Amino acid sequence: MLDVDGSKPIYVQIAEWIEKAIIDETLPADEKVYSQYQLAELFNINPATAGKGLTLLLEAEIIYKRRGLGTFVAPNARDKLLVKRKEETLRRLIQELLTEATLLGVDEQHLLAMIAAERAQKRGNES
């Protein structure tokens, strides 16, 4: 489940794992989230590492704490995460596209024309 040998810190992977559960609605709004100790046991990691992942989500207002009750999914968390993922994914794809276009000597006008043609074709296929 976690890539302990990867370049991404484990606490970030924990946060992303919870984000995925929120996006796919395994963890719906106002549902109680795993505690840092439950996460530590589940993934066999240090509770402080799990806590750091939860802190990322708390700071982003994806989850919230209820004193004495635990941590819960924020009411608008899924919508926030969908916007975040869309922006991150599209930005990454655009960066890759621009890098490849530059490498291949494709100018901006040609690239925009290609995008417009693909969009038109997709619309034609949907009709």
N, C-alpha and C positions, 0 to 999 in steps of 0.2 A: 504494500500500500504506500509506504513512504520510501523515497529513494535516498537512503542514508549516505550513499557514496556520491550522490549528485552534487551539482554546484549550487543548488538552491538550498538555503538553510532549512532545517527541519521545522522550525517554528513557522516559517512562511508556508511550508507544505501543510502544516496543521491548519492554518488559517484558510488556505485554499480548499482543503478537504471539507471544512465546515461550510465554506462559501458554496461549494458544489452541492452539498446537501440542502442548502437553502434554495438554490436555483432550481434544483429538481424537486423541490417541495417535500423532501424527506424530513426536513426541519421547517415546518410552516411558521408563519408569524406568530409571535407570543409563545412558541414552544420552548420548553426548557432545553438548554444546550448542555452538552457534556461538561463536567467540571474538569479542571486541570488534572486532577488526580485520576479521574476516569479515562481521560485522554492518555495520560502517562501509562496507565495499565494497559489500555487497548493497543498502544503502539510501542510499548516497552521502551519508553523514553523518560528522561528526567521531568518531574512535574514542573520545574521552573521553565523548561523549554516549552511545554504545553501551555503554561501560563502566558508566556511571551506571545504565542500564537493567538490566544484569546485577547490579549491586550491590543494587538493589531486591529482586531475586529471591534473591540470596544472604542478605540480611538476613531475608527471610521464610522462609528454609530451603526454598525451592522447588527450588533448585539447590545444588550443593556443589562445592568445588574439590578436585582431587587433584593434589598437588604434582608438577609436571613433566609431568602428563598432560592437564590442562585442566579444564573445568567440565562437570558432569554433572547430569542430572535426578535429584532426590532420590527414593528409593523410594516415599514416600507423597505426592509432589507432586500427582498428579492428584486424589486424595481431598481434600487440603487446598484445592485450587483449586475443586473442585466445591462444597465447603461455603462458601467465600468468595463465589463467584459467586451461589449460592443466597441467601445472606444479603443481599448487596448488591442483587440484583435485587428480592427481595421487599420490602426496606426502601424502595427507590425507588418501587415500585408502591404500597405502602401510603401513603407520603407523598403521592403524586399523588392517590390515592383520597381521603384525608382532606382535602386541600386542596380538591378538587372538591366533596366532600360538604359542607364548610363553606360554600363559595360558593353551593351550591344549597339550603342550609338543611336538609340531611338530618341528623337527629340520630343518635346512636350506636346506639340500639335499632333504628331503622329500617335502618341500614346493616348491623348484625349479622344482622337478619332476612333481608335481601336476600342476604347471603353464605350463610346457612344454606339458603335456598331454592335458590340456584344449586348449592350442594354436593349437595343432595338430588336435584336434577334431573340433575346429572352422574352421580351414582351410579345413578339410574334408567336412564339411557341406556347405562351400561356393562353392565347386567345382560342 
